[in-house]
Amino acid sequence: MADFLETLYYLCTLLSKYATSFRMVKKSIKVILTGITIVIYLSCASKKDLPLTEIDNDFREEMLDTLYVTDDENQRDTLPKIYRASATMFYDLLHTKLDLRFDWEKQLVLGKATLTVAPYFYPIQTVRFDAVNFEINNVVLLPANIPLEYSYDGNYIDIKLGATYKKGEKINILIDYKAKPEESFKDSDEPIQSDKGLFFINPSGKDKNKPKQIWTQGETEFNKNWFPTFDKPNERCSQEMYITVEDNFKTLSNGKLISSIKNADGTRTDYWSQVSPHAPYLFMLAVGEFYEETEVWNQVPLHYFVEKGFKKSAKKIFNNTPEMLTFFTQKLNYPYPWDKYAQVVVRDFVSGAMENTGAVVFGEFVQKTDKELIDNDNDYIVAHELMHHWFGNLVTCEDWSNLTLNEGFANYAEYLWFEHKYGRERADYHRLTEMNGYFSQAYSTGAHPLVHYYYGNKDDMFDAHSYNKGGLVLHMLRNFIGDEAFFVSLNKYLMDNAFSAVEVDELRMAFEDVTGQDLSWFFNQWYLSSGHPTFDVKYIYSEDEKNLVIQVKQTQDSVTYLPVFQMPLNIATYYEGGKVEFHSFFMDKREQNFLITKLKTKPKTIIFDGNNDILGLINEEKSQEEYIEQYKTSPLFGDKVIALSNIVEKKEIMAELLKEKFYYLRAMGVESIPAENYESYISQLQDMVFFDPHSQVRASALQVMLTNGEEELVPLLKRIAESEQSYNVLGLALEGLSFYDVEAAEKYAESYKNDESSYLVNSLVTVFANTKKEKHLDFFHNRLQKVSMYQLFDFLKIIKTF
């Protein structure tokens, strides 16, 4: 057993190293805010050296929407710079009708595609469709079934139409084909393929721990692997899809389910139709033995598809979907534009989630029990994918250079939702994680324009610029022009460009038409240029003149970034009793002084970014007293976090910090308790462990006690093991107990042996490994078959000590 585990651990180590250069990303940003991330360390080796368990639900690795990308920035920089133009439209694809069957054993798509096209402007005699690794049976012109001459090179079907067609004339072409998405990449040595377009999961059914499924992933241009199309984001068409499967399977596609007919051979054909046009990369289908739950919101059907083992939690997994629909439709003043809204969870998804029109696909990580949802709900990713149904699906970027017009808005939807549902502190907390993710990429692999016409590979656009920076820039724009103008402008943008493809100028013009302002300066520096500003700020107060001079210098690299960012400033001065005044300025020079006159008294503290909306680095010269005042007087989360990260001795504010309304600040306070003062906080920590309403604070308090306490904690740990609902806190207690009373820990862990939760598995493994009892080997083996790739390395690291 030990040799077997050694081998597995070695292979896992190699895999983890290999995975650093090949990732599924579209958004795979590890968001860790230095100095304020709260983690628990627990291990089977030593009380002070435990495996890392992240309890912070938002400083997490997010994988939203998808792709397979290399991290080799040096190689990327050596590529010649090529302008990435949007695809030329020789014809317009008006409608796609698909009739599909599947050969599970050979992993084939047996399809018939009827494509309706028309010349875009100039007359045409030929058409070319994207189609990768097909076998073409025949191509005919409808309705007369006239055979058409064609050539096929494995990537494109070039069809001679036999006549010249002019603008306005429709052409209907039927292609009978066999698609082989699996064979397209059979010779690849890459560990994971995310660009097959269509995926057969457990096609033989031999893996008893995994359901048989088929699902698709079209973004960026991968749907051409399972049906012929013009696979570009500036194309859009309506669709019909006939899906024939065994009768035990459910199907899902875009649009409405029009009919479901059982066939004589034991199969069933489901007919899906969507009249409103959308981009080919948004076409989808899913096949599987799903559990489906439904409800209705404003006459729009809502569908939740999960594995049958999660049927009790199906609605809670997507808990706030109806409220999100209400919120976004009201905020945008634009109705939900599609037939239905379905959300489906699939196995082995190559992404976090994908916003296929009316039928969003999620990876299995969102599939959680009620207890798992205590520690980590799915709000951020559900909000993200839902917002795409306006920004991305209704109005679509015309090329991948403009991807932020899809992803920046979807990311900002996360902020808007948190602000609406949980308050500004929660939203600003999310904003800091987004900003840190952007900075991390900008300083590690380099910055590029938000709208980037010279990218090396289209997959490179799915990064912390298109996502994080895109949302952060929208937040600045919102604060600059005001809430009302911002959302009226978004409505105009949607109304003017509905069901069409756009570039960033359309967005700019919508804002200009509403506000009456020329916003070229804003869009040029934030969308078409690289980087962000760095400010060095010094405050000089004159007691005699009652004046305040703010000296500001932009110090960002003037070669890589713009030497000067034009910045509207809203500087806050705070006074006794929390009174605040805001002072507006506009910075348009590298170095600039700003004067505030006729002050009644010296401010207790001054905050350069008074509204917490600037995307940039700010270095302020402040005393410890000023940072303490900043923490005490500013109501903004960002100001408090900055103050706390700069205050050396927190004793003066500790009582207030531990009673903060926002859970993350309370957790920061717990983590700030000095070891030498631990004894004086034991009673308060115990109360927090049992009674704090947020599991992250309970876990943080317990971690401090485990770090500083000894065997006297055993009764407390047993009480937690008997009553705690949060898996994060429970797992921590079980692991901690196993160091002092392994028999008791084993007893409690035994009661969770049949709990399939991935959140608890490594804690159970730790406890059983600490017992050194061979009877637990079967548990290790059983869970090894089910553990996710994300947990495998830590899992093997723990049982390697057995």
C-alpha positions, 0 to 999 in steps of 0.5 A: 500500500505504501509503495502504491501511494508513493507512486500515486503521490509522485505522479500527482506531483508531476501532474501538478507541475505540468498543469502550471503551463497548461490551464483551463482558464477563461477565468482562473485567477487565484485571488489572494489579497496579501495581508488579509487572506484568512486560511486555516492550517491543519495537518496530520503531522504536527499541530503547527504544520497542518494541510492548507484548507482555504475557508475564504470563499471569495479569495478562491480560484474562479474558473468561469466560462473556459478555455485551454491556454498556455502560460508561456508569456515569453513565447507569446512575446516573440510572436509577430504582432498581427492585427486581429480583424473581425471576420469578413462576412461574405454571406450571412448565416440566417438559420441552422437546423440540426438533426443529431444522433450519437454513436456512444461506442465510437464517440461520433455525431451522426448529423444532418445540418440544414443551413440557410444563408444569404449574400451579405452584400456582394453576389456569391457563387460559393460558400465556406463552412467551418467543419473540423474532422468530418466525414461528408456523406453528401451536400444538396441544395434544397428544396429540390435536393440538387447535389452540390459540388464541394471540396473538404480539407478537414477544416472547411467545406467549400461548396459551389452553389451552381449559380450566382446569388444576390443580396436578399436571396436565400439559399438552403443547403443540407449537409449529411455528415459524421463528426468525430470530435474525439478523433480530432485530438487523439494524437495530442499529448496534451493532458486535457483537451477543452477544444473538442466542442462536444464531449462524451463522458463515460461513454461505455458506462464502465465507470460506476462513479461517473454518469454517462453524458454528452455536453458541448462547449463552443467558446471560442470557436469549437462548435465547428467540431460537431456541426458545420457553421460559420463559427465566428462571434460576429455571426448570429442565426436562429436555430432548430435542433432535433436530438435523438437519444435513448429514452432514459436520457434527458436533453437540453438545448437552446430555446424551447422544447417544442416536442418529445416523440418516442420512437419504435427503436426505444429512442426518443427525439426531442425538438428544440427551437430558438427563434431569436438569433445568437452567435454559433459559439452559444449553441449547446446541447446536453444529454444525461440522466439528470434530475430536473426541477422547475419553477416560473419567473415572470412567465419565463420557465426556469430549469435546474438540472443536477445529478440525482444525488443532489435532487434535494439541493437542486434549487438551493444550488441556484438559490437566488436565480429568480431574484437575480432575474428581477434585479438585473431586468430592473437595473437594466430596464430591459426584459430578459430576452430569451425563451427560458433560463436553464442551468445544468451541471455536468461532469468533467466540464472543461471550464467553470461555466458557459453562458450558452443562451438560455442553457448555462452549463456549470462544472460539477463544483457548483453541485453542493449539499445544503451543508456545503452551501453554508460555506460556499454558495454559488451566487457569484458565478450564477450572477456572472452567467446570467448577466451574459444573457444581455452582455454577450448573448443579446449584444455580442463582441464582434471579435475576441479583441473586444471580449471585455464587452462580454466578460467585463460586464459579467464580472461587474454583475457579481459586484452589482449583485453583492451590492444589492443583496448583501450590501456595499461592504460585501461588494467592495470586498469582492472588488478588492479580490478582482483588483488583486487578480488583475494586479497579479497578472499585470505584474507577473505576465504583463499588461495589455490593452483591455481591447487588444487587437494584437493578441497572440492567440484568441485564447489569451484574451480570457484573462484578468484583463477582459474579466477583472479589469473590465469590471473594474473600469465599468465601476470607475465609469459608473462613479464618474458619471453617476448611477442614473446616467450609467444605467440609462447608458447601458439600456441605450447600448442594449436597445441600440445593439440588440441581437447584433455584434459590437465593438467598444466604440458602440459602448462609448457612443451610448454613454456619450449620447446619454451624458452629452460628454466626449468620453474618448479620453476615458475609453482611450486610456482605459480600453485602448491603452495598457496598465493603470496609474500608480500614485504617490500622495503627500498631504501638507496641512497649514495650521496658520492658513487652514489650507491643505495641499495634496501633492500627487505624483504618478509614478507608473512606468511611462514606457510600458503604461501611459505616462499620465492617466487623466483621473477624476479625483474625489478626495475625502477629509474626515473630522471629529465624530466621523464628519466627512467632506469630499473635494473633487479635482481632475488630474491631467499631469504627471505631477500636480498639487491640489489645494483645499482652502478655508478648512475649519480644522485639521482633518483627522485623516485624509483619503485620496480615493474617497469613493474607493473606485480608482483602479490603481496603486496608491501610496499615501504618507500617513502616520499610525494615528491617521491610519487608526482614524481611517479605520475608525471613521471611514465606513468603506470596507476598502479604507478599513482594510488598508488601514488595518494592513498598516496599523502595527499595534491593533490593541486600541481598535481590537474591541471594535474590530471583533464586533464589526458588522461585516464578517470578514473584518471580524475574521481579520480581527480574530487573525490579528490577536497576538499570541501573547494576548491569547489568554485574555481573548479565550472567552470571546473566541469561544463565543465566536466559535459557537455563536458567530453567524458566519462560518468563516469567522467561526473557523478563524476563531477555532484556528486561533484556538488550535494554534495557541491552545492545548489539550484543554480544547478537547471538550470544545472540539467534541462539542463542535463535532456534535453540533456544527453544520459548517463542514469547514469548521467541523473538519477543522475540529475533527482534525484538531481533536485527532491530535489530542484524542484520536479515538474520539476523533475517529468515533466522530469521523466514523459517523461521516464515513458515508458522507460524500461531501468533497468538503469534508473528505480530506479532514476525514482522511487526516483523522483516519491517517492519524489512527494508523489503523489498517481498517481504514484502507478501504475508505482511502481506496474508495474515496480515491476513486471519487476525489476531484482533480483539485483535491487529489494532490492534498489527498495523496499527500495526507494518506502518504503519511499513513 
